[in-house]
Structure formats: structure tokens, C-alpha cells
Amino acid sequence: MLEIEMKFPVADFRTVEERMRQWGVRAESPLEEADHYFNAPDRDFARTDEAFRLRRVGDENRITYKGPKQGGPAKTRTEIELPLGPGPENAEAFCRLVVQLGYRAVAVVRKRRIPYHLDKDGFALEVCCDTVEELGRFVEVEIVAPPEERSRAEQVLSGVARDLGLENPEPRAYLQMLLALRGE
């Protein structure tokens, strides 16, 4: 599957929240996320444009690999995500395991996320209002779709972003922005 997303910096979330209410879409409970990123021992993910992380959301843990970004108007990449057992013990054991295998911890991206879910033109969309530590506020609009639906998904995504009044997409991942801000 492909993760197809667009991210936009915003001063506040009022316009998006109002539009979601107009569409009859309610916000889900806010989430506190901590994304622990690692770099591989055999290649530099910053150079290959890949990502490998452990995402912690409350007691839940997920391992995610994201392949290199593909060209196009949206940030599109292969995404493979697997659940890991719940709790801090499993998260710490996973981190010890990958470090033992030669991976190195790069950074932790922390954010407060308010997700909205809606269906549009046959796609399940997720719209997230993110407040990212050190970086500010962003709205992400995302579709997960098979490769053969990529073009149509990008069109739907662009249309929803436009309808939400979002402009000036940010092509970088939160990790890239955080490392650039820190001068790393």
C-alpha cells in the first residue's frame, strides 16, 4: 500500500475545524504520539529518503518502515506498519534490539494529534491537526491506497486540501524539519 499525504503549516486549526463541522465530521479524541526514529547500520536513511520508527501512542506501540518518496504533487511512499506488544517494556525492548543490531537512535518527534476520519470518492481519508513540539501546527491530509489508485487518490487529496483552505504544502517529514531546526 502507498501512503499518500500532504502536510500544511497553519497558524491555527479554526478553519479546518469549522469545515469538518460543516461536513458533519467529528474530531476523535486527541492523541499524544512519540515517534522514535532510527538510522540503519548499512545505509543513511536521510540520504535514501527512508524512515524507520517506533510510534508510541499511549500504551500502543507500532513499528513503521517508510520507503523513499515517489515523485508527484503529494508525498507518496510505500508504508509497512506492524503492531508491537503494548506497554513501555515492549517499546524499550524493541529499542534495545534494534540498537544491538547496529541501528542508532536519531530523534524523537513528539506531537499532539487530533484526527478526523471521512470518506470521499471511495477513499478513507484521515485529516489530522498536529501540534508538533519545536515545530508548530500542521494539518495533514492522508489516504492509504494501492499503487493502481495513486493518481485518483492524489486528485482527491488535493481537492480536499483545497476545500479545507490549505495552501503551501510542506514536503518534508517532521523528522527532517526537526533535524534541520536543530542543525543536524
MDAnalysis code that builds the backbone (N, CA, C; Angstrom):
import MDAnalysis as mda
import numpy as np

u = mda.Universe.empty(552, n_residues=184, atom_resindex=np.repeat(np.arange(184), 3), trajectory=True)
u.add_TopologyAttr("name", ["N", "CA", "C"] * 184)
u.add_TopologyAttr("resid", np.arange(1, 185))
u.add_TopologyAttr("resname", ["MET", "LEU", "GLU", "ILE", "GLU", "MET", "LYS", "PHE", "PRO", "VAL", "ALA", "ASP", "PHE", "ARG", "THR", "VAL", "GLU", "GLU", "ARG", "MET", "ARG", "GLN", "TRP", "GLY", "VAL", "ARG", "ALA", "GLU", "SER", "PRO", "LEU", "GLU", "GLU", "ALA", "ASP", "HIS", "TYR", "PHE", "ASN", "ALA", "PRO", "ASP", "ARG", "ASP", "PHE", "ALA", "ARG", "THR", "ASP", "GLU", "ALA", "PHE", "ARG", "LEU", "ARG", "ARG", "VAL", "GLY", "ASP", "GLU", "ASN", "ARG", "ILE", "THR", "TYR", "LYS", "GLY", "PRO", "LYS", "GLN", "GLY", "GLY", "PRO", "ALA", "LYS", "THR", "ARG", "THR", "GLU", "ILE", "GLU", "LEU", "PRO", "LEU", "GLY", "PRO", "GLY", "PRO", "GLU", "ASN", "ALA", "GLU", "ALA", "PHE", "CYS", "ARG", "LEU", "VAL", "VAL", "GLN", "LEU", "GLY", "TYR", "ARG", "ALA", "VAL", "ALA", "VAL", "VAL", "ARG", "LYS", "ARG", "ARG", "ILE", "PRO", "TYR", "HIS", "LEU", "ASP", "LYS", "ASP", "GLY", "PHE", "ALA", "LEU", "GLU", "VAL", "CYS", "CYS", "ASP", "THR", "VAL", "GLU", "GLU", "LEU", "GLY", "ARG", "PHE", "VAL", "GLU", "VAL", "GLU", "ILE", "VAL", "ALA", "PRO", "PRO", "GLU", "GLU", "ARG", "SER", "ARG", "ALA", "GLU", "GLN", "VAL", "LEU", "SER", "GLY", "VAL", "ALA", "ARG", "ASP", "LEU", "GLY", "LEU", "GLU", "ASN", "PRO", "GLU", "PRO", "ARG", "ALA", "TYR", "LEU", "GLN", "MET", "LEU", "LEU", "ALA", "LEU", "ARG", "GLY", "GLU"])
u.atoms.positions = np.array([
    [0.836, -1.183, 0.000],
    [0.000, 0.000, 0.000],
    [0.880, 1.245, 0.000],
    [0.316, 2.309, -0.513],
    [1.005, 3.584, -0.544],
    [0.374, 4.545, 0.451],
    [1.221, 5.258, 1.164],
    [0.779, 6.363, 1.998],
    [0.891, 7.605, 1.112],
    [-0.229, 8.269, 0.906],
    [-0.270, 9.462, 0.059],
    [-0.756, 10.599, 0.953],
    [0.115, 11.576, 1.177],
    [-0.258, 12.618, 2.126],
    [0.256, 13.979, 1.688],
    [-0.386, 14.983, 2.243],
    [0.047, 16.366, 2.088],
    [-0.002, 16.988, 3.479],
    [0.984, 17.847, 3.760],
    [1.099, 18.481, 5.072],
    [1.190, 19.987, 4.852],
    [0.484, 20.736, 5.690],
    [0.426, 22.185, 5.533],
    [0.669, 22.874, 6.877],
    [1.595, 23.837, 6.923],
    [1.738, 24.623, 8.150],
    [0.548, 25.564, 8.278],
    [0.052, 25.735, 9.498],
    [-1.084, 26.628, 9.744],
    [-0.834, 27.420, 11.024],
    [-1.442, 28.596, 11.091],
    [-1.347, 29.415, 12.301],
    [-2.230, 28.843, 13.401],
    [-3.401, 28.330, 13.007],
    [-4.322, 27.702, 13.952],
    [-5.193, 26.722, 13.177],
    [-6.039, 26.012, 13.891],
    [-6.860, 24.950, 13.284],
    [-8.306, 25.378, 13.044],
    [-8.659, 26.622, 13.309],
    [-10.065, 27.050, 13.269],
    [-10.749, 26.777, 11.929],
    [-10.114, 27.108, 10.827],
    [-10.747, 26.921, 9.516],
    [-11.022, 25.454, 9.254],
    [-10.062, 24.598, 9.547],
    [-10.232, 23.159, 9.327],
    [-11.309, 22.602, 10.262],
    [-11.273, 23.006, 11.522],
    [-12.278, 22.529, 12.475],
    [-13.684, 22.940, 12.046],
    [-13.837, 24.167, 11.590],
    [-15.145, 24.640, 11.136],
    [-15.613, 23.863, 9.912],
    [-14.728, 23.649, 8.956],
    [-15.098, 22.906, 7.749],
    [-15.485, 21.461, 8.102],
    [-14.767, 20.858, 9.017],
    [-15.103, 19.494, 9.446],
    [-16.506, 19.469, 10.060],
    [-16.829, 20.471, 10.873],
    [-18.175, 20.543, 11.458],
    [-19.218, 20.686, 10.358],
    [-18.945, 21.534, 9.360],
    [-19.876, 21.711, 8.244],
    [-20.093, 20.409, 7.488],
    [-19.056, 19.607, 7.375],
    [-19.153, 18.315, 6.678],
    [-19.749, 17.221, 7.563],
    [-20.028, 17.557, 8.827],
    [-20.597, 16.568, 9.742],
    [-19.577, 15.568, 10.268],
    [-18.309, 15.950, 10.258],
    [-17.237, 15.064, 10.723],
    [-16.770, 15.552, 12.091],
    [-16.770, 14.641, 13.043],
    [-16.365, 14.993, 14.400],
    [-14.916, 14.590, 14.658],
    [-14.257, 15.400, 15.463],
    [-12.890, 15.087, 15.874],
    [-12.912, 13.866, 16.783],
    [-11.895, 13.052, 16.637],
    [-11.707, 11.949, 17.575],
    [-10.927, 12.478, 18.771],
    [-10.762, 11.662, 19.770],
    [-10.011, 12.084, 20.961],
    [-8.575, 12.423, 20.584],
    [-8.029, 13.473, 21.177],
    [-6.632, 13.826, 20.901],
    [-5.690, 12.699, 21.317],
    [-4.607, 12.571, 20.561],
    [-3.600, 11.550, 20.814],
    [-2.265, 12.223, 21.107],
    [-1.520, 11.669, 22.025],
    [-0.139, 12.097, 22.265],
    [0.745, 11.032, 21.628],
    [1.504, 11.420, 20.609],
    [2.345, 10.480, 19.883],
    [3.815, 10.811, 20.095],
    [4.635, 9.764, 20.209],
    [6.083, 9.909, 20.263],
    [6.657, 8.963, 19.229],
    [7.292, 9.515, 18.201],
    [7.882, 8.731, 17.122],
    [9.390, 8.667, 17.328],
    [9.888, 7.469, 17.620],
    [11.310, 7.227, 17.859],
    [11.924, 6.757, 16.541],
    [12.774, 7.588, 15.933],
    [13.363, 7.276, 14.631],
    [14.754, 6.678, 14.792],
    [15.065, 5.741, 13.887],
    [16.354, 5.057, 13.883],
    [16.972, 5.142, 12.500],
    [18.304, 5.097, 12.452],
    [19.027, 5.050, 11.189],
    [19.683, 3.684, 11.078],
    [19.773, 3.184, 9.854],
    [20.282, 1.841, 9.588],
    [21.808, 1.787, 9.661],
    [22.349, 0.618, 9.976],
    [23.807, 0.484, 10.009],
    [24.427, 0.375, 8.611],
    [23.632, -0.004, 7.613],
    [24.175, -0.259, 6.274],
    [23.911, 0.858, 5.268],
    [23.086, 1.836, 5.635],
    [22.830, 2.971, 4.754],
    [22.240, 4.109, 5.591],
    [22.347, 5.319, 5.053],
    [21.854, 6.501, 5.744],
    [20.451, 6.815, 5.236],
    [19.457, 6.628, 6.092],
    [18.070, 6.854, 5.681],
    [17.825, 8.304, 5.254],
    [18.587, 9.247, 5.777],
    [18.431, 10.639, 5.345],
    [18.800, 10.761, 3.864],
    [19.785, 10.003, 3.422],
    [20.206, 10.047, 2.010],
    [19.301, 9.213, 1.106],
    [18.806, 8.094, 1.628],
    [17.953, 7.216, 0.801],
    [16.486, 7.618, 0.881],
    [16.171, 8.597, 1.739],
    [14.810, 9.109, 1.894],
    [13.860, 8.052, 2.448],
    [14.362, 7.221, 3.351],
    [13.550, 6.201, 4.009],
    [13.358, 6.604, 5.473],
    [12.468, 5.904, 6.154],
    [12.254, 6.151, 7.579],
    [11.933, 4.830, 8.268],
    [12.444, 4.684, 9.487],
    [12.186, 3.507, 10.315],
    [11.953, 4.021, 11.723],
    [10.780, 3.694, 12.278],
    [10.438, 4.276, 13.577],
    [9.633, 3.311, 14.432],
    [9.605, 3.651, 15.704],
    [8.687, 3.067, 16.673],
    [7.756, 4.191, 17.070],
    [6.450, 4.018, 16.843],
    [5.465, 5.022, 17.252],
    [4.801, 4.548, 18.531],
    [4.802, 5.433, 19.528],
    [4.133, 5.162, 20.795],
    [2.938, 6.092, 20.908],
    [1.762, 5.516, 21.078],
    [0.533, 6.271, 21.290],
    [-0.089, 5.698, 22.561],
    [0.109, 6.398, 23.658],
    [-0.347, 5.849, 24.928],
    [0.398, 4.552, 25.193],
    [-0.349, 3.482, 25.406],
    [0.235, 2.172, 25.688],
    [0.511, 1.382, 24.401],
    [0.022, 1.888, 23.283],
    [0.150, 1.184, 21.998],
    [1.506, 1.469, 21.360],
    [2.081, 0.437, 20.739],
    [3.361, 0.549, 20.036],
    [3.213, -0.012, 18.629],
    [3.768, 0.708, 17.639],
    [3.767, 0.242, 16.244],
    [5.128, 0.510, 15.613],
    [5.578, -0.446, 14.816],
    [6.824, -0.315, 14.073],
    [6.451, 0.059, 12.642],
    [7.134, 1.057, 12.092],
    [6.817, 1.518, 10.742],
    [8.085, 1.671, 9.916],
    [8.014, 1.182, 8.688],
    [9.039, 1.447, 7.680],
    [8.366, 2.249, 6.570],
    [9.024, 3.323, 6.134],
    [8.530, 4.124, 5.010],
    [9.623, 4.156, 3.956],
    [9.256, 3.761, 2.737],
    [10.199, 3.757, 1.629],
    [10.454, 5.152, 1.104],
    [11.371, 5.259, 0.142],
    [11.692, 6.565, -0.438],
    [10.458, 7.232, -1.026],
    [10.454, 8.557, -0.965],
    [9.341, 9.314, -1.543],
    [9.359, 9.163, -3.058],
    [8.170, 9.050, -3.618],
    [7.995, 8.977, -5.057],
    [7.598, 10.365, -5.544],
    [7.843, 10.670, -6.793],
    [7.504, 11.989, -7.324],
    [6.005, 12.223, -7.342],
    [5.619, 13.461, -7.543],
    [4.207, 13.804, -7.654],
    [3.830, 14.938, -6.735],
    [2.564, 15.375, -6.824],
    [2.122, 16.533, -6.045],
    [1.994, 16.254, -4.551],
    [1.803, 14.996, -4.187],
    [1.685, 14.621, -2.779],
    [2.931, 13.844, -2.370],
    [3.169, 13.761, -1.077],
    [4.250, 12.921, -0.577],
    [3.720, 11.494, -0.592],
    [4.282, 10.674, -1.488],
    [3.801, 9.310, -1.684],
    [4.955, 8.349, -1.452],
    [4.702, 7.328, -0.642],
    [5.744, 6.341, -0.368],
    [5.113, 5.043, 0.107],
    [5.846, 3.957, -0.073],
    [5.418, 2.670, 0.469],
    [5.495, 2.752, 1.985],
    [4.479, 2.197, 2.642],
    [4.475, 2.174, 4.100],
    [4.121, 0.773, 4.566],
    [4.927, 0.254, 5.473],
    [4.663, -1.040, 6.099],
    [4.625, -0.789, 7.600],
    [3.507, -1.140, 8.219],
    [3.357, -0.898, 9.651],
    [2.911, -2.184, 10.338],
    [3.542, -2.479, 11.467],
    [3.251, -3.686, 12.228],
    [3.014, -3.343, 13.685],
    [2.073, -4.025, 14.326],
    [1.885, -3.789, 15.756],
    [3.003, -4.458, 16.559],
    [3.328, -3.840, 17.671],
    [4.256, -4.406, 18.640],
    [3.464, -4.523, 19.932],
    [3.820, -5.445, 20.772],
    [3.095, -5.598, 22.032],
    [2.973, -4.277, 22.769],
    [1.924, -4.110, 23.568],
    [1.688, -2.845, 24.265],
    [2.647, -2.629, 25.430],
    [2.723, -1.383, 25.841],
    [3.431, -1.036, 27.059],
    [4.861, -0.569, 26.864],
    [5.370, 0.136, 27.863],
    [6.727, 0.665, 27.777],
    [7.800, -0.423, 27.749],
    [7.539, -1.577, 28.379],
    [8.536, -2.652, 28.388],
    [8.814, -3.143, 26.970],
    [7.752, -3.332, 26.171],
    [7.930, -3.781, 24.791],
    [8.618, -2.717, 23.944],
    [8.285, -1.453, 24.166],
    [8.936, -0.364, 23.424],
    [10.425, -0.321, 23.751],
    [10.762, -0.405, 25.034],
    [12.172, -0.371, 25.433],
    [12.927, -1.579, 24.903],
    [12.292, -2.766, 24.928],
    [12.949, -3.978, 24.409],
    [13.201, -3.855, 22.909],
    [12.237, -3.294, 22.173],
    [12.426, -3.104, 20.734],
    [13.591, -2.161, 20.477],
    [13.649, -1.066, 21.204],
    [14.747, -0.100, 21.026],
    [16.096, -0.753, 21.322],
    [16.177, -1.540, 22.388],
    [17.426, -2.239, 22.702],
    [17.788, -3.212, 21.584],
    [16.791, -3.911, 21.043],
    [17.026, -4.879, 19.969],
    [17.628, -4.212, 18.741],
    [17.001, -3.129, 18.255],
    [17.497, -2.507, 17.022],
    [18.860, -1.853, 17.238],
    [19.111, -1.307, 18.427],
    [20.432, -0.751, 18.713],
    [21.469, -1.877, 18.722],
    [21.108, -3.016, 19.285],
    [22.015, -4.170, 19.296],
    [22.333, -4.626, 17.871],
    [21.394, -4.452, 16.958],
    [21.585, -4.829, 15.552],
    [22.363, -3.772, 14.761],
    [22.725, -2.680, 15.406],
    [23.536, -1.676, 14.744],
    [22.799, -0.409, 14.350],
    [21.492, -0.358, 14.575],
    [20.746, 0.869, 14.297],
    [21.085, 1.892, 15.370],
    [20.946, 3.165, 15.012],
    [21.186, 4.191, 16.027],
    [19.972, 5.104, 16.120],
    [19.687, 5.501, 17.341],
    [18.580, 6.422, 17.572],
    [18.942, 7.773, 16.970],
    [17.984, 8.390, 16.262],
    [18.212, 9.671, 15.601],
    [17.533, 10.800, 16.377],
    [16.241, 10.663, 16.607],
    [15.471, 11.707, 17.297],
    [14.102, 11.155, 17.649],
    [13.430, 11.856, 18.549],
    [12.047, 11.546, 18.892],
    [11.212, 12.759, 18.512],
    [10.202, 12.530, 17.680],
    [9.270, 13.586, 17.290],
    [8.012, 13.406, 18.144],
    [7.670, 14.440, 18.907],
    [6.504, 14.374, 19.793],
    [5.435, 15.325, 19.273],
    [4.206, 14.815, 19.248],
    [3.121, 15.666, 18.769],
    [1.813, 15.318, 19.456],
    [0.951, 16.310, 19.471],
    [-0.447, 16.129, 19.889],
    [-1.248, 16.142, 18.609],
    [-1.996, 15.079, 18.369],
    [-2.720, 14.901, 17.107],
    [-4.212, 14.789, 17.379],
    [-4.980, 15.558, 16.616],
    [-6.439, 15.441, 16.658],
    [-6.870, 14.912, 15.290],
    [-7.283, 13.643, 15.231],
    [-7.649, 13.057, 13.937],
    [-9.136, 13.188, 13.619],
    [-9.392, 13.303, 12.333],
    [-10.740, 13.272, 11.773],
    [-10.718, 12.200, 10.678],
    [-11.782, 11.433, 10.557],
    [-11.876, 10.426, 9.504],
    [-13.135, 10.660, 8.685],
    [-12.974, 10.598, 7.364],
    [-14.114, 10.775, 6.473],
    [-13.897, 9.974, 5.205],
    [-14.969, 9.726, 4.491],
    [-14.913, 9.053, 3.199],
    [-15.163, 10.078, 2.110],
    [-14.384, 9.979, 1.044],
    [-14.518, 10.903, -0.075],
    [-14.177, 10.166, -1.361],
    [-15.146, 10.100, -2.264],
    [-14.938, 9.494, -3.582],
    [-14.338, 8.091, -3.506],
    [-14.817, 7.312, -2.550],
    [-14.373, 5.922, -2.434],
    [-13.099, 5.723, -1.630],
    [-12.554, 6.782, -1.056],
    [-11.339, 6.671, -0.251],
    [-11.629, 7.020, 1.199],
    [-10.958, 6.320, 2.109],
    [-10.970, 6.676, 3.523],
    [-9.861, 7.698, 3.739],
    [-10.225, 8.887, 4.170],
    [-9.263, 9.957, 4.408],
    [-9.075, 10.165, 5.895],
    [-7.866, 10.552, 6.241],
    [-7.588, 10.985, 7.596],
    [-7.068, 12.413, 7.500],
    [-7.680, 13.299, 8.257],
    [-7.228, 14.681, 8.375],
    [-6.790, 14.832, 9.821],
    [-5.545, 15.282, 10.021],
    [-5.005, 15.411, 11.372],
    [-4.536, 16.827, 11.631],
    [-4.949, 17.351, 12.769],
    [-4.456, 18.635, 13.239],
    [-3.358, 18.323, 14.246],
    [-2.112, 18.611, 13.851],
    [-0.942, 18.239, 14.641],
    [-0.279, 19.466, 15.248],
    [0.003, 19.391, 16.536],
    [0.853, 20.368, 17.195],
    [2.136, 19.633, 17.542],
    [3.213, 19.977, 16.841],
    [4.472, 19.250, 16.934],
    [5.454, 20.053, 17.782],
    [6.006, 19.400, 18.819],
    [6.976, 20.069, 19.687],
    [8.116, 20.638, 18.856],
    [8.466, 21.865, 19.112],
    [9.552, 22.609, 18.477],
    [9.226, 23.090, 17.062],
    [8.162, 22.563, 16.431],
    [7.887, 22.899, 15.029],
    [6.620, 23.723, 14.816],
    [5.604, 23.535, 15.649],
    [4.374, 24.294, 15.479],
    [3.199, 23.458, 15.018],
    [2.250, 24.128, 14.347],
    [0.977, 23.490, 13.949],
    [0.988, 23.149, 12.463],
    [0.423, 21.970, 12.179],
    [0.312, 21.488, 10.804],
    [-0.992, 20.731, 10.654],
    [-1.504, 20.717, 9.429],
    [-2.638, 19.865, 9.091],
    [-2.145, 18.874, 8.053],
    [-2.340, 17.592, 8.334],
    [-2.001, 16.528, 7.392],
    [-3.281, 15.942, 6.832],
    [-3.282, 15.693, 5.540],
    [-4.399, 15.034, 4.867],
    [-3.810, 13.791, 4.220],
    [-4.376, 12.615, 4.512],
    [-3.746, 11.365, 4.086],
    [-4.764, 10.351, 3.570],
    [-4.328, 9.618, 2.560],
    [-5.050, 8.457, 2.034],
    [-4.049, 7.319, 1.949],
    [-4.448, 6.125, 2.332],
    [-3.660, 4.920, 2.093],
    [-4.379, 4.171, 0.993],
    [-3.658, 3.893, -0.104],
    [-4.294, 3.310, -1.281],
    [-3.327, 2.370, -2.000],
    [-3.871, 1.447, -2.790],
    [-2.995, 0.588, -3.598],
    [-2.355, 1.403, -4.725],
    [-1.202, 0.955, -5.232],
    [-0.488, 1.718, -6.268],
    [-1.342, 2.066, -7.489],
    [-2.234, 1.192, -7.886],
    [-3.046, 1.461, -9.082],
    [-4.059, 2.585, -8.866],
    [-4.300, 2.989, -7.614],
    [-5.234, 4.078, -7.300],
    [-4.511, 5.383, -6.974],
    [-3.198, 5.395, -7.118],
    [-2.410, 6.550, -6.703],
    [-2.877, 7.855, -7.347],
    [-3.015, 7.891, -8.653],
    [-3.350, 9.132, -9.349],
    [-4.694, 9.681, -8.874],
    [-5.681, 8.812, -8.783],
    [-7.007, 9.248, -8.344],
    [-6.964, 9.704, -6.884],
    [-6.204, 8.984, -6.056],
    [-6.079, 9.357, -4.646],
    [-5.426, 10.732, -4.508],
    [-4.404, 11.011, -5.320],
    [-3.756, 12.322, -5.276],
    [-4.737, 13.433, -5.651],
    [-5.584, 13.169, -6.635],
    [-6.574, 14.174, -7.044],
    [-7.570, 14.443, -5.920],
    [-8.047, 13.374, -5.290],
    [-8.998, 13.524, -4.185],
    [-8.329, 14.280, -3.033],
    [-7.105, 13.911, -2.724],
    [-6.369, 14.552, -1.642],
    [-6.187, 16.047, -1.905],
    [-5.785, 16.395, -3.109],
    [-5.605, 17.803, -3.471],
    [-6.914, 18.574, -3.370],
    [-8.004, 17.955, -3.798],
    [-9.310, 18.595, -3.719],
    [-9.753, 18.842, -2.290],
    [-9.546, 17.865, -1.425],
    [-9.917, 18.019, -0.016],
    [-9.063, 19.116, 0.626],
    [-7.770, 19.124, 0.341],
    [-6.898, 20.159, 0.897],
    [-7.367, 21.545, 0.450],
    [-7.704, 21.663, -0.809],
    [-8.193, 22.946, -1.336],
    [-9.498, 23.336, -0.635],
    [-10.417, 22.367, -0.483],
    [-11.700, 22.640, 0.183],
    [-11.519, 23.039, 1.648],
    [-10.432, 22.593, 2.249],
    [-10.139, 22.951, 3.634],
    [-9.408, 24.292, 3.742],
    [-9.095, 24.895, 2.593],
    [-8.408, 26.176, 2.591],
    [-6.921, 26.070, 2.885],
    [-6.352, 24.891, 2.662],
    [-4.938, 24.683, 2.959],
    [-4.081, 25.074, 1.759],
    [-2.994, 25.778, 2.035],
    [-2.092, 26.263, 0.987],
    [-0.648, 26.021, 1.401],
    [0.244, 26.058, 0.438],
    [1.690, 25.948, 0.664],
    [2.079, 24.650, 1.367],
    [1.942, 23.528, 0.676],
    [2.293, 22.253, 1.300],
    [3.769, 22.190, 1.706],
    [4.010, 21.541, 2.807],
    [5.364, 21.311, 3.322],
    [5.765, 19.891, 2.910],
    [6.777, 19.752, 2.033],
    [7.131, 18.416, 1.539],
    [7.953, 17.587, 2.521],
    [8.576, 18.226, 3.501],
    [9.451, 17.484, 4.417],
    [8.658, 16.779, 5.512],
    [9.224, 15.690, 5.981],
    [8.676, 14.977, 7.135],
    [8.991, 15.768, 8.396],
    [8.241, 15.522, 9.463],
    [8.507, 16.194, 10.730],
    [9.949, 15.948, 11.178],
    [10.447, 14.735, 11.002],
    [11.820, 14.423, 11.394],
    [12.810, 15.316, 10.652],
    [12.632, 15.465, 9.341],
    [13.532, 16.319, 8.552],
    [13.496, 17.760, 9.050],
    [12.294, 18.254, 9.319],
    [12.173, 19.632, 9.805],
    [12.825, 19.797, 11.163],
    [12.643, 18.826, 12.049],
    [13.210, 18.902, 13.388],
    [14.739, 18.873, 13.329],
    [15.296, 17.968, 12.517],
    [16.753, 17.885, 12.409],
    [17.329, 19.157, 11.801],
    [16.638, 19.725, 10.800],
    [17.104, 20.981, 10.194],
    [17.071, 22.112, 11.223],
    [16.018, 22.170, 12.026],
    [15.891, 23.197, 13.052],
    [17.027, 23.087, 14.069],
    [17.391, 21.858, 14.395],
    [18.457, 21.619, 15.370],
    [19.852, 21.707, 14.756],
    [19.911, 21.875, 13.418],
    [21.202, 21.945, 12.747],
    [21.895, 20.607, 12.612],
    [21.111, 19.539, 12.594],
    [21.679, 18.181, 12.487],
    [21.518, 17.639, 11.090],
])
